[in-house]
Structures are given as structure tokens and as C-alpha cells.
Amino acid sequence: MFVLNLVTPEKKITTDVEVEEVILPGERGQLTLLPGHAPLITTLGVGMVQYRLKGESQFTSAVVSWGYCEVNAHGVNVLAETAESIDEIDRDRAEAAVRKAQKMLTDPGLEANQVLKYQRKLKRALARIETLSQTSH
Amino acid sequence: MANLKDLRLRIASVRNTQQITKAMKMVSAAKLRRAQNSIVNLRPYARKLLEVIADIAVSRRVSHPLLSSVTNPKKVLVVVLTSDRGLCGGFNANINRFAYRFYQENKGKYETLDLLFIGRKGVDFFKARKVTGIDAIYNLAREVSYGLAAKVADRLMESFVDGGYDAVHIIYNEFKSAIAQEIVCEQLLPVDLKKSSFDPASETKNPFSQDLIFEPAPEEMIDELLQRHFAVQVYRCMSESVAAEHGARMTAMENATKNAAEMIRNLTLTYNKLRQASITTELIEITSGAEALKG
């Protein structure tokens, strides 16, 4: 029994689904979790979460930005700041966000916290696009 | 006594008002459902987060300034959470009165007792009483999102750190049901872990908490976790308050609609009486005129 919970403060992406494999964007590199993994608490970066439901060969994807992951004997709890399942991603919006962030970042007079903000936005938008392109073929 | 034309106009205007209150009631009912959903959706996240914090703080004995409560708080900040808009019955009046009394009673207890307002109604109320808060946040978006709450939480945290407060309390309307709200005063900071269902005795028996892998180290993580936890708490309070506001507005508008119906009934009755009276008078005038001609 290896259960995945993927929740944000605003919504639940999946709760209590049985999975066979979970791939997470750890802050210090990607990690794959299989049943029987040692208990772990780690921070997550921005990127793609993939999980394979029990008895299926295909991965389901979602995008998360910043969060925590807790692995215990029962399964994986992912607490993400924001999360979108694959069919919630709006490609046009993500591309527009990339363009806007890139444009803003070329401005030399940008304040430090603004730079950080747009870098985060850029990263999030890129993660969305990447998730879409990886799963479409 | 009013004449017929006045009454007709009066009835029409009451009917218009009734339509507005009815529409507002329906809008509030729809919004209430959404607000309730967001509270329900938040619960698993909030619970898990607190579990992880408790896990780190207790099993790893990690201490953090946001976790250590001061036994004799000297500087206290009270956040008063009201709504931006009115027409919701006693929702804002109740909370303002409660906060005002709380302020009067506890002013002497602490060295400093500062207020911070969220929502325009609280700002206005205290301004009229010449009580100024250290900060006021209002004109918030109509829908409470986590992003918005996180911004508010950042501002609160900034005031907490810059102002050197020992404790932060929040007064808000807790959502009980669609017709009931309860005013509660809660401690936001320092974070109180006692409230969680976490039981250190059973946790230490559990072999898994002993050899948890932390990446990065728990000391580095707890700071961020507590910040998140704080944001989530603010979000929860705001969601509760919004749900309570819609519930209160729904009830208030329901009553208003009922009162308008009652008023229309009374006015129509008066109108009909008056109409009949005038017909009778006219008939008497005609018949007596005819009688007079005969004679």
C-alpha cells in the first residue's frame, strides 16, 4: 500500500490514490519514490510531478511550484504551494508569461526582489510548458 | 392619510428593494458554497503541514523563535478581521464591538497593545472612536485566494518582526453554519503546537520518526515550514471570515426580503381600503346628486 496525496491550500489534486511510482522535482534534484522508501522529508522545487497509478503503465503528470514532500510507511504526502494537473495547464498563458518575464528581466533597472519574482514566474511558466511537451508525445 | 398615488409609488419602490435583497441573498448563497468548499479543501493541507512541523520540532528538538511562547507578553498585536462591505446584518458590528471591548479590557494588561485591521469596516469603526491601528489592509479582492492571504501574511509577519511583538492574536468570525457565526480570538504567533493532535509519546514509539531523512537539515526547513504554516493560518481565518460573511449576508437578506413582503402586504391592504373608500364616496356623491335633481 503506497498512497499519494497531492494537495495545495486551495485544492486537492489527488488524495489517497494508490500508486506504484512517484517522480518528484526535489530542490536538490529529481527523485523517484517507490514503495518501501525510507521515511523522508524534503523540499520541492518548481517542476513536474509524475505518478503511476497502481496497475497502470502510463504516468500522470502535474506541475507544482515549491512545496514539501513527506514520505512515510503509508505513502507520499506532497504539500505544494500551487499545483496544476495536466489538463489545467493553459499553454498560451504559460507562453505569454515566459515572454513577459523574459522582457522584464532584460530591464537593468529592475529591483532585486522584482528580479526574484520574475525569475520565479519564468521558472514556473517554463515548467508548465515542459510538462505539456513531455506528455503530448 | 396618504393618497392613492403615493401608495402606489411606495408599493413599487418596496417591491424593487425586495427584488434586490432577493438577488443578493441568492448571490450570497452561491458564494457561501464556494467559500465552504475552500475551507474543506484547505483542511488536509493545514493538518499535514502542522504534523510535519510538530514532527520536526518535537522529535528533533528543534527550537525556533516563532515556536517559543513568551510567558509574560509585553507587546501584543491584535488583528481585527472584518469585511470590506456592509449589508450583512450584525456581522461587522458584532466583531467591532467585541474587539473594542477586548481592547478596552486588555489595554492595561500589556505594555503595548496595538491593533491591525483587515477590512474596511473595522478601520471605519475604530477611526470613529479615535483608535488608530499600526496598519490597515482593505479593499481586498472579493475572492480570497491563497496568494492574497500569503501577501497579507507577509505583511503581518513583517509587522511582527519589525515591531518586536511577543504575540499576535486575531479576532475574526468563525464560520459555524450558514446561519451561525461565532467570534473567536486566536493566537497566531508564536505558533502553538499544543492544538495539534500530535502526541509525542506515541510518535516516539513509532520507529519511522526516529530515522527520518531530512533534506535539507531540519533546522533549515523549519523556518520555511513555519512561514507557510502562518500563511495557511491567515488564509484559513480569512476563508472562515468570508464564509461567515456570506452566511450573515444571506440571513440578513432573507429577513429583508421577508420584511419587504410583509410591508407590501400592509401597503396593499391600505391601498385597497382607500380605493374602496373613495369609490364609496363617489357613489354617494352621484346618488345624492341624482336624488337632489329629482326633488
Interface residues (C-beta under 8 A of the other chain):
Chain A: N5 V7 T8 P9 E10 K11 K12 T15 G26 E27 R28 A38 P39 L40 I41 T42 T43 Y68 E70 N72 A73 N77 L79 E81 T82
Chain B: S38 N41 L42 P44 Y45 A46 K48 L49 V52 D55 I56 S145 Y146 A149 F208 S209 D211 L212 I213 F214 E215 P216 P218 M221 E224 L225 R228 A231 V232 Y235
